[in-house]
């Protein structure tokens, strides 16, 4: 790829691949922070592209030479070299840019500043750049300790199909009827509340922590919990034989993540469940992207209280007891639909691809 003429170049350390003629990647931070913004700018008529330093970095090195504006996206730690691999690749690119104070913006999506390699790279790199974008106010506070350059919160764009707002119509199944259904071989899936969880594998411990409460609640309403993530060892802790049987009150199913899975999974769900280790200081910097994804798909979100979720609290259920949130959603279907509709209007203003493209234009061409 030739760099000359590229107006907005987004650089990522995540490997890119093609599905159905569209470039994507497994890392949500790379999709929402690099690929989709470049695509949104392209839709407005700008020459905007995404390039990866994973594998052969030569295309990225060629691209940065002539690119007018460059965004260095979220770094992804590798098993082989930790943070040193992507940080080294980014340093080599920066060495080829004569005026980073005018042309370079860094985009940071996670707080890994406790790691010396991660912090060391940004302590050096953020001294000379145009600005830094982050995904939450909490993360902005951490980043400001590393730079005097402007630090702004970037809206992450929506992905996938806009779903019509829908509330669940859960029906409680009486124990004798459930016993009879099992006796005659009839599935009780018809009565289940269908919960959807999706996220990085490192978010699995927070999900596992709430499973006992879900099992207790399933004594009243049978639940189907669909989990979408990468195939990792901890899936075995979740997919126990007791939770995999069709007659289980809490039945769990697993789907490996792919870009083709999310839209139908959200459409097939009643509620999106987002547990988190919300008391962990490192998690306080997380973005609202999963909450936004659920609302965009037309489904009510029940989530633990992260700071980034607070602006969306009137459109979802945010609290410490997620089972109470599920219970509330079952009892208030009309308000659920109203909240989702208002949430989607908010998302259109803040997170629609065109709104995100305008944000990036403002970063490089501030109005004031």
C-alpha positions as CSV (number, residue, x, y, z in Angstrom):
1,X,0.0,0.0,0.0
2,X,1.5,3.4,-1.0
3,X,1.4,6.0,1.7
4,X,1.4,9.1,-0.6
5,X,-2.0,10.8,-0.5
6,X,-3.4,8.9,2.5
7,X,-5.2,11.6,4.5
8,X,-5.9,9.5,7.7
9,X,-3.8,6.4,8.4
10,X,-4.8,4.3,11.4
11,X,-2.0,1.9,12.6
12,X,-2.8,-1.1,14.8
13,X,-0.7,-4.0,16.2
14,X,-3.6,-6.4,15.8
15,X,-3.5,-8.9,12.9
16,X,-6.0,-8.0,10.2
17,X,-7.9,-10.5,8.1
18,X,-10.6,-10.5,5.4
19,X,-14.1,-11.9,5.8
20,X,-16.5,-11.5,2.9
21,X,-14.3,-8.8,1.3
22,X,-14.2,-6.7,4.5
23,X,-11.1,-6.2,6.6
24,X,-11.6,-6.9,10.3
25,X,-9.7,-8.2,13.4
26,X,-10.5,-10.1,16.6
27,X,-9.6,-7.2,18.9
28,X,-12.6,-5.0,19.6
29,X,-10.3,-2.1,20.4
30,X,-8.7,-2.3,17.0
31,X,-12.0,-2.6,15.2
32,X,-13.7,0.3,17.1
33,X,-10.5,2.4,17.4
34,X,-9.0,1.9,13.9
35,X,-10.9,0.0,11.3
36,X,-14.4,1.4,11.7
37,X,-13.2,5.1,12.1
38,X,-11.2,4.7,8.9
39,X,-14.2,3.2,7.2
40,X,-16.4,6.1,8.5
41,X,-14.0,8.7,7.2
42,X,-13.9,7.0,3.9
43,X,-17.7,7.2,3.7
44,X,-17.4,11.0,4.0
45,X,-15.0,11.0,1.0
46,X,-11.6,11.0,2.8
47,X,-8.8,8.7,1.9
48,X,-8.6,6.8,5.2
49,X,-7.0,3.4,5.7
50,X,-5.9,0.9,8.4
51,X,-2.6,-0.8,8.4
52,X,-1.1,-3.4,10.8
53,X,2.4,-3.9,12.1
54,X,1.7,-7.5,13.0
55,X,3.8,-9.8,10.8
56,X,5.4,-7.9,7.9
57,X,5.7,-4.3,9.0
58,X,7.0,-3.1,5.6
59,X,3.5,-1.9,4.3
60,X,3.1,0.2,7.5
61,X,6.6,1.6,7.2
62,X,5.9,2.6,3.6
63,X,2.5,4.0,4.5
64,X,3.6,6.4,7.3
65,X,6.1,8.2,5.1
66,X,3.5,10.0,3.1
67,X,0.4,9.8,5.3
68,X,-0.8,13.3,6.3
69,X,-2.3,12.3,9.6
70,X,-1.5,9.1,11.6
71,X,-3.3,7.5,14.5
72,X,-1.4,4.9,16.5
73,X,-4.1,2.6,17.9
74,X,-4.3,0.3,20.8
75,X,-1.3,-2.0,21.3
76,X,-1.9,-5.7,21.8
77,X,0.5,-7.7,23.9
78,X,1.9,-10.8,22.3
79,X,2.7,-14.2,23.9
80,X,6.2,-14.1,22.4
81,X,7.4,-10.6,23.4
82,X,4.8,-9.1,25.7
83,X,4.6,-5.3,25.1
84,X,8.1,-5.0,23.7
85,X,7.1,-6.4,20.3
86,X,4.3,-3.9,19.4
87,X,6.1,-1.1,21.2
88,X,9.2,-1.7,19.2
89,X,7.2,-1.8,15.9
90,X,5.6,1.5,16.8
91,X,8.9,3.1,17.7
92,X,10.3,2.2,14.3
93,X,7.4,3.8,12.6
94,X,7.7,6.9,14.8
95,X,11.4,7.2,13.7
96,X,10.1,7.7,10.1
97,X,7.8,10.6,11.0
98,X,9.5,14.0,10.9
99,X,6.8,16.0,12.6
100,X,4.9,13.8,15.1
101,X,3.7,16.9,16.9
102,X,1.5,17.8,13.9
103,X,0.8,14.4,12.3
104,X,0.5,11.9,15.1
105,X,-2.3,11.0,17.5
106,X,-2.2,8.1,20.0
107,X,-5.3,6.2,20.7
108,X,-5.4,4.2,24.0
109,X,-8.2,1.9,25.1
110,X,-7.0,0.0,28.2
111,X,-5.1,0.9,31.3
112,X,-1.9,-1.3,31.4
113,X,0.3,1.4,32.9
114,X,1.2,-0.8,35.8
115,X,3.3,-2.8,33.3
116,X,6.8,-1.2,33.0
117,X,7.1,-1.9,29.2
118,X,3.7,-0.5,28.4
119,X,4.2,2.6,30.6
120,X,7.8,3.1,29.4
121,X,6.8,3.3,25.8
122,X,4.0,5.8,26.4
123,X,6.1,7.9,28.8
124,X,8.5,8.5,25.9
125,X,6.1,8.5,22.9
126,X,3.4,10.8,24.3
127,X,5.8,13.7,24.8
128,X,5.7,14.6,21.1
129,X,2.3,14.1,19.5
130,X,-0.7,16.2,18.5
131,X,-3.1,14.7,21.0
132,X,-4.1,11.5,22.8
133,X,-7.5,9.9,22.6
134,X,-8.9,7.5,25.2
135,X,-12.1,5.6,25.7
136,X,-13.2,6.9,29.1
137,X,-12.7,9.7,31.5
138,X,-11.1,7.4,34.1
139,X,-8.5,6.4,31.5
140,X,-7.9,10.1,30.6
141,X,-6.9,10.7,34.2
142,X,-4.2,8.0,34.0
143,X,-2.9,9.2,30.6
144,X,-2.6,12.8,31.6
145,X,0.2,11.8,34.0
146,X,2.3,10.9,31.0
147,X,1.8,13.9,28.7
148,X,1.1,17.6,28.5
149,X,-0.6,17.1,25.1
150,X,-4.4,17.3,24.9
151,X,-6.2,14.1,26.1
152,X,-9.8,13.7,24.8
153,X,-12.3,10.9,25.2
154,X,-13.2,9.3,21.8
155,X,-16.6,7.8,21.1
156,X,-16.3,4.3,19.9
157,X,-18.5,3.6,16.9
158,X,-21.3,1.1,16.6
159,X,-20.9,-2.1,14.7
160,X,-23.4,-4.4,13.0
161,X,-27.1,-4.2,12.4
162,X,-29.4,-1.8,14.3
163,X,-32.0,-4.0,16.1
164,X,-35.6,-2.9,16.9
165,X,-36.1,-2.4,20.6
166,X,-37.6,-5.5,22.2
167,X,-38.5,-6.6,25.7
168,X,-38.6,-10.2,26.8
169,X,-41.8,-12.0,27.4
170,X,-40.7,-14.5,30.0
171,X,-43.2,-16.9,31.3
172,X,-42.7,-18.6,34.6
173,X,-42.9,-22.4,34.4
174,X,-44.4,-24.1,37.4
175,X,-42.3,-26.9,38.9
176,X,-44.9,-29.6,38.1
177,X,-45.0,-28.5,34.5
178,X,-41.2,-28.4,34.2
179,X,-41.1,-32.0,35.6
180,X,-43.7,-33.1,33.1
181,X,-41.9,-31.5,30.3
182,X,-38.7,-33.3,31.2
183,X,-40.7,-36.6,31.6
184,X,-42.0,-36.5,28.1
185,X,-38.8,-35.1,26.5
186,X,-40.2,-31.6,25.9
187,X,-37.6,-28.9,26.0
188,X,-38.2,-26.0,28.4
189,X,-36.3,-23.6,26.2
190,X,-39.6,-22.0,25.3
191,X,-39.8,-20.6,28.9
192,X,-36.2,-19.6,29.2
193,X,-34.9,-16.0,29.6
194,X,-32.2,-15.8,27.0
195,X,-29.1,-14.0,28.3
196,X,-26.2,-13.0,26.1
197,X,-22.6,-12.4,27.3
198,X,-19.7,-11.5,25.0
199,X,-16.2,-10.2,25.7
200,X,-12.5,-10.9,25.8
201,X,-11.4,-14.1,27.7
202,X,-9.9,-11.9,30.4
203,X,-13.5,-10.9,31.3
204,X,-14.5,-14.5,32.0
205,X,-13.7,-14.5,35.7
206,X,-16.3,-11.7,36.3
207,X,-18.9,-13.9,34.5
208,X,-17.9,-17.0,36.5
209,X,-18.4,-15.0,39.7
210,X,-22.0,-14.3,39.0
211,X,-23.0,-17.8,37.7
212,X,-23.9,-19.1,41.2
213,X,-26.4,-16.2,41.6
214,X,-27.8,-17.0,38.2
215,X,-28.2,-20.6,39.1
216,X,-30.2,-19.6,42.2
217,X,-32.4,-17.2,40.2
218,X,-32.9,-20.0,37.6
219,X,-34.9,-21.9,40.2
220,X,-37.7,-19.3,39.5
221,X,-37.1,-18.6,35.7
222,X,-35.1,-21.0,33.6
223,X,-32.2,-19.3,31.9
224,X,-30.2,-19.8,28.8
225,X,-26.8,-18.1,28.9
226,X,-25.0,-17.8,25.6
227,X,-21.4,-16.9,25.9
228,X,-19.3,-15.6,23.0
229,X,-15.6,-15.3,23.3
230,X,-12.4,-17.0,22.2
231,X,-12.0,-20.7,22.9
232,X,-9.9,-20.7,26.1
233,X,-9.5,-23.2,29.0
234,X,-11.8,-21.3,31.3
235,X,-14.7,-22.1,29.1
236,X,-14.5,-25.6,30.7
237,X,-15.2,-24.0,34.1
238,X,-18.4,-22.4,32.7
239,X,-19.6,-25.3,30.5
240,X,-19.9,-28.0,33.2
241,X,-22.0,-31.1,32.5
242,X,-24.7,-29.8,34.9
243,X,-25.1,-26.6,32.9
244,X,-24.9,-28.2,29.5
245,X,-28.0,-30.5,29.8
246,X,-31.1,-29.5,28.0
247,X,-33.1,-29.8,31.2
248,X,-30.8,-27.7,33.3
249,X,-32.5,-24.7,34.9
250,X,-29.4,-22.6,33.9
251,X,-28.3,-23.9,30.6
252,X,-25.1,-22.5,29.2
253,X,-23.9,-22.6,25.6
254,X,-20.7,-21.3,24.0
255,X,-20.0,-19.8,20.6
256,X,-16.5,-18.9,19.4
257,X,-16.4,-15.2,18.5
258,X,-16.4,-14.2,14.9
259,X,-17.7,-11.1,13.1
260,X,-20.5,-13.2,11.7
261,X,-21.8,-14.3,15.1
262,X,-22.7,-11.1,16.9
263,X,-25.7,-9.8,15.0
264,X,-27.7,-13.1,15.1
265,X,-26.7,-13.7,18.7
266,X,-28.0,-10.3,19.8
267,X,-31.1,-10.8,17.8
268,X,-31.8,-14.1,19.4
269,X,-31.3,-12.8,23.0
270,X,-33.6,-11.2,25.4
271,X,-31.0,-9.4,27.6
272,X,-27.3,-8.5,27.3
273,X,-25.5,-9.3,30.6
274,X,-22.2,-7.4,31.4
275,X,-20.7,-8.4,34.7
276,X,-17.3,-6.9,35.5
277,X,-14.7,-6.7,38.2
278,X,-16.0,-3.2,38.8
279,X,-14.1,-2.7,42.1
280,X,-10.7,-3.3,40.3
281,X,-9.1,0.1,39.7
282,X,-7.7,-1.2,36.3
283,X,-11.3,-1.9,35.2
284,X,-12.5,1.6,36.0
285,X,-11.0,2.8,32.8
286,X,-13.0,0.5,30.6
287,X,-15.1,1.9,27.7
288,X,-18.9,1.5,27.3
289,X,-18.6,-0.4,24.0
290,X,-20.4,-3.6,25.1
291,X,-23.2,-1.6,26.6
292,X,-23.5,0.4,23.4
293,X,-23.4,-2.7,21.3
294,X,-26.4,-4.2,23.2
295,X,-28.5,-1.1,22.9
296,X,-27.6,-0.7,19.3
297,X,-28.8,-4.3,18.7
298,X,-32.1,-3.4,20.3
299,X,-31.6,-5.3,23.6
300,X,-31.8,-4.2,27.2
301,X,-28.4,-4.3,29.0
302,X,-28.0,-5.4,32.6
303,X,-24.5,-4.4,33.8
304,X,-22.3,-3.8,36.8
305,X,-21.5,-0.1,37.6
306,X,-18.4,1.0,35.7
307,X,-17.8,4.7,35.5
308,X,-18.1,4.7,31.6
309,X,-21.6,3.3,32.0
310,X,-23.0,6.1,34.1
311,X,-24.0,8.4,31.1
312,X,-26.1,5.5,29.8
313,X,-27.7,4.5,33.1
314,X,-31.2,5.8,32.1
315,X,-31.2,3.5,29.1
316,X,-30.1,0.3,30.9
317,X,-30.0,-1.3,34.3
318,X,-26.8,-0.6,36.1
319,X,-26.2,-2.0,39.6
320,X,-24.3,-4.5,41.7
321,X,-27.0,-7.3,41.8
322,X,-27.4,-8.4,38.2
323,X,-30.1,-10.9,39.0
324,X,-32.2,-7.9,40.4
325,X,-31.6,-6.3,37.0
326,X,-32.9,-9.3,35.2
327,X,-35.9,-9.4,37.5
328,X,-36.6,-5.7,36.9
329,X,-36.5,-6.2,33.1
330,X,-38.9,-9.1,33.3
331,X,-41.4,-7.0,35.3
332,X,-41.2,-3.8,33.3
333,X,-41.3,-4.7,29.6
334,X,-42.8,-1.4,28.4
335,X,-40.2,0.7,30.2
336,X,-37.5,-1.6,28.8
337,X,-38.6,-0.8,25.2
338,X,-38.8,2.9,26.0
339,X,-35.3,2.9,27.6
340,X,-33.8,1.1,24.6
341,X,-35.4,3.5,22.1
342,X,-34.0,6.5,24.0
343,X,-30.7,4.8,24.3
344,X,-30.5,4.3,20.5
345,X,-31.3,8.0,19.9
346,X,-28.4,8.8,22.2
347,X,-26.1,6.4,20.4
348,X,-27.0,7.9,17.1
349,X,-25.8,11.3,18.4
350,X,-22.6,10.0,19.9
351,X,-21.6,6.7,18.3
352,X,-22.9,6.5,14.8
353,X,-20.1,6.1,12.3
354,X,-20.6,9.6,10.9
355,X,-20.5,11.1,14.4
356,X,-17.2,9.3,15.1
357,X,-15.8,10.4,11.8
358,X,-16.6,14.0,12.7
359,X,-14.9,13.5,16.0
360,X,-11.6,12.5,14.3
361,X,-11.8,15.4,11.9
362,X,-12.1,17.7,14.9
363,X,-9.1,16.1,16.6
364,X,-6.9,17.0,13.7
365,X,-8.7,20.3,12.8
366,X,-10.0,21.7,16.1
367,X,-12.7,24.4,15.7
368,X,-11.3,26.5,18.6
